[in-house]
Amino acid sequence: MPVEGCRRPAKNADISLHMALFAERGGLTPPRLVTDRRFLGCFTGKSKMHRYSSAAVPSLMTLLVITIASITPLAAQDAFRKSAGDRGFRAIEAGRYETAEALFLAAIKAGNRSGTQDAATVHSLRGLGLVRLHQGRHPEAIDILQQAVRIAENTEGPSTKLTADAIHDLASACAAAADYDTAEQLYIHSRDLRAELLGPGHPDVASSLNNLALLSRAQGNYEDAQSLYEEAFEITGRALGPDHAESAAVLNNLASCCCALGRYEDADAFVSRALKIRKGIYGDDHPLVAACLSQQARIQRAQASYASAEKTYQQVLRIDLKYFGAEHVEPALQRRALALVAAIAGRTDDSDAMLQQALAVLRRQPRGDGTVDLQPVTRRGLELADEQRFSEAEAALSSAWRISEQQYGPDAPETLRLLRLTADAIGAQGRSEERSVLRGWAEAGYGSQRTLNVARQPQSGPEPPPSR
């Protein structure tokens, strides 16, 4: 679920801008959103929209940081709170969520001890809200961010940039919890405040438009999303330049939208441009580069270019292993995607090994809080299938599948049902081999590939559309 951006963490940054990878991953790879689905974490998945990571638990680091905050002289508390908040966001950027949680909690506790509630308090609350979103604890994230909004309004006023940013973050939390009506109202309010305070051509206005687009995308309204992305890109390009990191973020989102609409030539052009920008900024081995490559692989898969997709997924896996390690969810998701293309190529042993290795990691992931309602996006996907808009139906149903997997696990009956529906939408586009493999996985409950040979046999006649 939704939110994407790539600005470097800063004191006034939106939570959404630290969740780039949640929203950028697609297909068999959940959006690192929110994330993202974020979704909605900086360089880990799981908001991806967010999502697949260990919930923070008390640790030596947590106790140490909080103890230091407790014994710091009151005269130094303000400086400590500001530096702890900034270091917390840097920890998020490095994927160290437990460290980030400890720093944000220490900063908040220091403020409570001194009776201080100010911009630094809001900063740390917003960071803690991001951590809770990353853990899939949506109600807690909403409560924390509501507190941040109240403090911002009370300390600086209801029509200030700090308040607008906190409202924007709260919208992201509501979007992650699939409360789309509330999220839309909050995003619009934040956008209007930003336009009034900063001018309609400011990058923060583009950020609000970008996340409104992500909201439309999360609900399966891809035409609306594309229009909003284009408006966001126009503002970002004028304000920051067409080769800025934030321009690349919008371009990658545009690619995802065009892919869902079946406009593959446009999608490839957008993602290629985003990839070039990000490689120029970050180098070849950065997770944001991997996010573009993952999108490129999805476009290749959508056109049944499985050999090309396999090579691209291998590049993504190499970067993810380097950045996250073998036990993280991101490499597991790439291995599952590679298992799919290997099965299509008839390499059953390779496919079975990669699939089981991926599932071993995915099954160990903690589950979300179960508060995301899957019915609206599932219903939208089926409506799109009824209208013969199968590429859009695939995007909507695969989104529901990814959320169900995060909430209930890869083997849950609802997750497998949504995988079957996604497979049928894929088959209705002529990708019968891909449909057969995914259907086989679902019917076998992710059993061994060796039991799925019959599912991979050619079928006569057209593939059936998704059934309710």
C-alpha positions in Angstrom: 0.0 0.0 0.0 1.0 3.0 -1.0 3.8 5.3 -0.7 6.9 6.1 -2.5 9.6 8.7 -2.7 13.3 8.9 -2.3 14.3 12.1 -0.5 17.1 11.6 2.0 15.7 11.4 5.5 15.6 14.8 7.0 14.0 16.5 10.0 10.9 17.6 8.0 10.7 14.5 5.7 7.5 12.7 5.1 7.2 9.2 6.4 6.2 8.3 2.8 9.6 9.5 1.6 11.3 6.8 3.7 9.1 4.0 2.2 10.3 4.1 -1.4 10.7 0.4 -1.9 7.3 -0.5 -0.4 5.6 1.0 -3.4 8.0 0.1 -6.1 8.1 -3.6 -6.1 5.4 -5.3 -8.1 4.3 -8.7 -9.5 5.6 -11.6 -7.5 7.5 -9.1 -5.4 5.4 -7.2 -2.9 5.7 -3.4 -3.0 8.2 -2.1 -0.4 5.4 0.2 0.7 3.1 0.6 1.8 4.6 0.4 0.8 5.0 1.1 -0.7 3.2 -1.8 0.3 5.0 -0.1 0.5 2.3 -0.6 2.0 4.3 1.6 3.0 10.5 1.0 5.3 13.1 2.8 3.8 15.1 0.0 2.2 13.3 -3.0 3.6 10.1 -4.6 2.8 8.1 -4.8 3.8 5.5 -1.5 3.4 6.3 -2.7 1.4 3.1 -0.7 1.3 5.3 -2.5 4.9 5.8 -5.3 6.2 8.0 -8.4 6.2 10.4 -7.7 9.1 10.8 -8.8 12.6 8.8 -6.8 15.1 11.0 -4.9 17.4 11.6 -6.4 20.8 13.4 -5.0 23.9 17.1 -5.4 23.5 20.4 -4.3 25.0 20.5 -1.4 22.4 17.0 -0.2 23.5 17.8 -0.3 27.2 21.2 1.4 26.6 19.8 4.3 24.6 16.9 4.8 27.0 19.2 4.7 30.0 21.5 7.3 28.4 18.5 9.5 27.9 17.5 9.1 31.5 20.8 10.2 33.0 21.5 13.1 30.5 21.4 16.5 32.3 18.3 18.4 31.6 20.4 21.2 30.0 21.5 18.7 27.3 18.1 17.1 26.7 17.1 19.3 23.8 20.3 18.6 21.9 19.9 14.9 22.7 16.3 14.7 21.4 17.2 16.4 18.1 20.3 14.3 17.5 18.5 11.0 18.5 15.6 11.8 16.1 18.0 12.5 13.2 20.0 9.3 14.0 16.8 7.4 14.2 16.0 8.3 10.6 19.5 7.4 9.5 19.0 4.0 11.2 15.8 3.5 9.2 17.7 4.4 6.0 20.2 1.6 6.8 17.3 -0.8 7.6 18.1 -0.9 11.4 14.6 -0.6 12.7 15.2 -1.8 16.2 18.0 0.7 16.6 15.7 3.4 15.1 12.9 2.4 17.5 15.3 2.7 20.5 16.5 6.2 19.4 13.0 7.5 18.8 11.7 6.2 22.1 14.7 7.6 23.9 14.1 11.0 22.4 10.4 10.9 23.3 11.1 9.8 26.9 13.7 12.7 27.2 11.0 15.1 26.2 8.5 13.7 28.6 11.0 13.9 31.5 11.7 17.6 30.7 8.0 18.3 30.0 8.9 19.5 26.5 6.7 19.0 23.5 8.0 20.7 20.3 9.1 20.1 16.8 11.7 17.6 17.9 8.9 15.6 19.6 6.9 15.6 16.4 9.9 14.5 14.5 10.5 11.5 16.7 6.8 10.6 16.8 6.7 10.5 13.1 9.8 8.3 13.0 8.3 5.9 15.6 5.1 5.9 13.5 7.2 4.7 10.5 8.7 1.9 12.6 5.2 0.8 13.6 4.1 0.8 10.0 7.1 -1.2 9.0 6.1 -3.8 11.7 2.6 -3.9 10.3 1.2 -2.5 13.5 -1.2 -0.1 11.8 -3.5 1.0 14.7 -0.5 1.9 16.8 1.1 3.8 13.9 -2.2 5.8 13.5 -2.4 6.6 17.2 1.3 7.8 17.3 0.8 9.9 14.2 -2.4 11.4 15.5 -0.4 12.5 18.6 2.2 14.0 16.3 -0.5 16.0 14.5 -2.0 17.3 17.8 1.4 18.4 19.1 2.3 20.1 15.8 -1.0 22.0 15.8 -0.7 23.0 19.5 3.0 24.1 19.3 3.2 25.7 15.8 -0.4 26.1 14.7 -2.8 24.3 12.4 -1.5 26.0 9.2 2.2 25.3 9.4 4.5 23.1 7.4 5.2 20.9 10.4 1.5 20.3 10.8 1.1 19.7 7.0 3.9 17.1 7.1 2.5 15.3 10.1 -1.0 15.2 8.5 0.6 13.7 5.4 2.3 11.0 7.4 -1.0 10.2 9.2 -2.6 9.8 5.7 0.1 7.3 4.8 -0.7 5.3 7.9 -4.4 5.3 7.1 -3.6 4.2 3.5 -1.5 1.4 4.9 -4.5 0.3 7.0 -6.7 0.5 3.8 -8.8 3.3 5.3 -8.8 5.0 1.9 -11.5 7.6 2.5 -9.7 9.0 5.5 -6.3 8.8 3.8 -7.7 10.7 0.8 -9.1 13.5 2.9 -5.8 13.9 4.8 -3.7 13.8 1.7 -5.8 16.5 0.1 -5.7 18.6 3.3 -1.9 18.3 3.4 -1.6 19.1 -0.2 -3.8 22.2 0.2 -1.8 23.4 3.2 1.5 22.9 1.4 0.3 24.7 -1.7 -0.8 27.6 0.4 2.4 27.7 2.5 5.0 26.8 0.0 3.4 27.5 -3.4 1.7 25.1 -5.8 5.0 24.3 -7.5 6.9 23.1 -4.4 8.2 19.5 -4.3 6.2 18.8 -1.2 3.0 19.5 -3.2 4.3 16.9 -5.7 4.8 14.5 -2.9 1.2 14.8 -1.9 0.1 14.3 -5.5 2.3 11.3 -5.8 0.8 9.7 -2.7 -2.8 10.5 -3.9 -1.8 8.6 -7.0 -0.5 5.7 -4.9 -3.9 5.8 -3.2 -5.7 5.5 -6.5 -3.4 2.8 -7.6 -4.0 0.8 -4.4 -7.7 0.9 -5.1 -7.3 -0.3 -8.7 -7.9 3.1 -10.3 -4.9 3.2 -12.6 -6.0 5.9 -15.1 -6.6 8.3 -12.2 -3.3 7.3 -10.7 -1.4 8.0 -14.0 -2.9 11.5 -14.3 -1.8 12.3 -10.8 1.7 10.9 -11.3 2.1 13.0 -14.4 1.1 16.1 -12.5 3.6 15.2 -9.7 6.3 14.6 -12.2 5.7 18.0 -13.9 6.1 19.8 -10.6 9.1 17.8 -9.5 10.8 18.2 -12.8 10.4 22.0 -12.7 11.3 22.4 -9.1 14.2 19.9 -8.8 15.1 18.9 -12.3 14.1 16.0 -14.5 17.2 14.0 -13.3 16.6 14.4 -9.6 16.1 11.4 -7.3 12.5 12.4 -6.6 11.8 12.6 -10.3 13.1 9.0 -10.6 10.7 7.9 -7.9 7.7 9.3 -9.8 9.0 7.8 -13.1 9.2 4.4 -11.5 5.7 4.8 -10.2 4.5 5.9 -13.7 6.1 2.7 -15.1 4.2 0.6 -12.6 0.9 2.3 -13.6 1.5 2.0 -17.3 2.4 -1.7 -16.8 -0.9 -2.2 -15.0 -2.7 -0.5 -17.9 -0.9 -2.7 -20.5 1.1 0.2 -21.9 4.3 -1.7 -21.9 6.3 0.5 -24.3 5.6 3.6 -22.1 6.3 1.6 -18.9 9.7 0.4 -20.2 10.6 4.0 -21.2 9.7 5.3 -17.8 11.6 2.6 -15.8 14.6 2.8 -18.1 14.8 6.6 -17.4 14.4 6.1 -13.7 17.0 3.4 -13.6 19.5 5.6 -15.4 18.9 8.5 -13.0 19.3 6.2 -9.9 22.4 4.5 -11.2 23.9 8.0 -11.7 23.1 9.0 -8.2 23.5 5.8 -6.1 25.7 3.5 -8.3 24.8 0.1 -9.6 24.2 -1.8 -6.3 21.8 0.3 -4.4 18.3 -0.9 -3.3 16.6 1.9 -5.1 18.3 0.7 -8.3 17.0 -2.8 -7.4 13.5 -1.4 -7.2 13.8 -0.1 -10.7 15.2 -3.4 -11.9 12.4 -5.3 -10.2 9.8 -3.1 -12.0 11.7 -3.8 -15.3 11.4 -7.5 -14.6 7.7 -7.2 -14.0 7.3 -5.4 -17.4 9.3 -8.2 -19.1 7.2 -10.9 -17.4 4.0 -9.1 -18.5 5.2 -9.4 -22.1 6.1 -13.1 -21.5 9.8 -12.3 -22.0 10.8 -14.8 -19.3 14.4 -15.2 -20.3 15.0 -11.4 -20.0 13.0 -11.3 -16.8 15.1 -14.1 -15.3 18.3 -12.1 -16.0 16.8 -9.0 -14.4 15.6 -10.8 -11.3 19.1 -12.3 -10.9 20.5 -8.7 -10.8 17.9 -7.8 -8.2 18.7 -10.8 -6.1 22.4 -10.1 -6.2 21.8 -6.5 -4.8 19.3 -7.7 -2.2 21.6 -10.4 -0.9 24.4 -7.8 -0.6 22.3 -5.3 1.1 19.9 -7.3 3.2 21.4 -10.8 3.7 20.1 -14.2 2.8 17.5 -14.4 5.6 15.7 -11.2 4.7 12.4 -11.3 2.9 13.5 -9.3 -0.1 16.0 -12.0 -1.4 13.3 -14.6 -0.7 10.8 -12.8 -2.9 13.3 -12.6 -5.7 14.0 -16.3 -5.3 10.3 -17.0 -5.7 10.1 -14.9 -8.8 13.1 -16.8 -10.2 11.4 -20.1 -9.3 8.5 -19.0 -11.4 10.6 -18.3 -14.5 12.6 -21.4 -14.0 9.5 -23.5 -13.9 8.2 -21.9 -17.1 11.6 -22.8 -18.7 11.1 -26.4 -17.6 13.9 -26.4 -15.0 11.9 -28.2 -12.3 14.8 -29.0 -10.0 16.0 -25.4 -9.9 12.5 -24.1 -9.5 11.6 -26.4 -6.7 14.9 -25.6 -4.8 14.4 -21.8 -5.1 10.7 -21.9 -4.2 11.3 -24.0 -1.0 14.2 -21.8 0.0 12.1 -18.7 -0.5 9.1 -20.1 1.3 11.2 -21.1 4.3 12.1 -17.4 4.8 8.6 -16.1 4.1 6.9 -18.5 6.5 9.1 -17.2 9.3 8.0 -13.6 8.9 5.8 -12.1 11.6 2.3 -11.4 10.4 0.6 -8.0 10.2 -2.1 -7.0 12.6 -4.9 -8.2 10.3 -6.6 -4.9 10.1 -6.3 -4.4 6.3 -9.6 -5.1 4.6 -8.8 -7.1 1.4 -12.4 -7.1 0.1 -12.4 -3.7 -1.7 -9.3 -4.3 -3.8 -10.3 -7.9 -4.5 -13.8 -6.8 -5.6 -12.2 -4.1 -7.8 -9.9 -6.7 -9.4 -12.9 -8.9 -10.2 -14.8 -6.0 -11.6 -11.9 -5.2 -13.9 -11.8 -8.8 -15.0 -15.5 -8.7 -15.8 -14.8 -5.7 -18.0 -12.0 -7.6 -19.8 -9.4 -5.3 -18.4 -7.1 -8.1 -17.4 -3.8 -6.4 -17.0 -5.5 -4.0 -14.5 -7.2 -7.0 -12.9 -3.8 -8.7 -12.4 -2.4 -5.6 -10.7 -5.3 -5.3 -8.3 -5.6 -9.0 -7.5 -1.8 -9.4 -7.0 -1.9 -6.5 -4.6 -4.6 -8.2 -2.6 -2.6 -11.4 -2.7 0.5 -9.6 -1.4 -1.4 -8.0 1.5 -3.0 -11.4 2.4 0.4 -13.0 2.4 1.8 -10.4 4.8 -1.2 -10.6 7.1 -1.9 -14.3 7.1 1.1 -16.1 5.6 1.9 -17.6 2.2 0.0 -20.9 2.9 -3.2 -19.3 4.3 -6.4 -20.3 2.4 -7.3 -16.7 1.5 -3.7 -16.1 0.3 -3.9 -19.2 -2.0 -7.3 -18.2 -3.3 -6.0 -14.8 -4.3 -3.0 -16.4 -5.9 -5.4 -18.5 -8.0 -7.4 -15.4 -9.0 -4.2 -13.6 -9.9 -3.1 -16.6 -12.0 -6.4 -16.6 -13.9 -6.0 -12.9 -14.7 -2.5 -13.6 -16.0 -3.8 -16.5 -18.1 -6.6 -14.4 -19.6 -3.8 -12.2 -21.1 -2.3 -15.2 -22.9 0.4 -16.0 -20.5 -0.8 -19.6 -20.1 2.5 -21.1 -18.9 2.8 -18.6 -16.1 -0.9 -19.1 -15.1 -0.3 -22.9 -15.0 2.7 -22.7 -12.7 1.0 -20.2 -10.3 -2.2 -22.3 -10.3 -0.2 -25.4 -9.6 1.5 -23.7 -6.6 -1.9 -22.6 -5.2 -3.6 -26.0 -5.7 -0.7 -27.8 -4.1 -0.4 -25.3 -1.3 3.1 -24.6 -2.4 4.0 -28.3 -2.4 7.0 -29.7 -4.3 7.3 -28.8 -7.9 7.6 -32.5 -8.6 3.9 -32.8 -7.9 3.0 -30.0 -10.3 4.0 -31.4 -13.7 0.4 -31.9 -14.7 -0.3 -28.3 -14.0 2.3 -27.2 -16.5 0.9 -29.2 -19.4 -0.5 -27.1 -22.3 -4.2 -26.6 -22.0 -6.6 -26.4 -25.0 -8.7 -23.3 -25.6 -8.4 -19.9 -24.1 -7.6 -19.4 -20.4 -10.7 -18.7 -18.3 -11.0 -15.3 -16.7 -10.9 -14.9 -13.0 -13.9 -16.3 -11.3 -15.6 -15.0 -8.2 
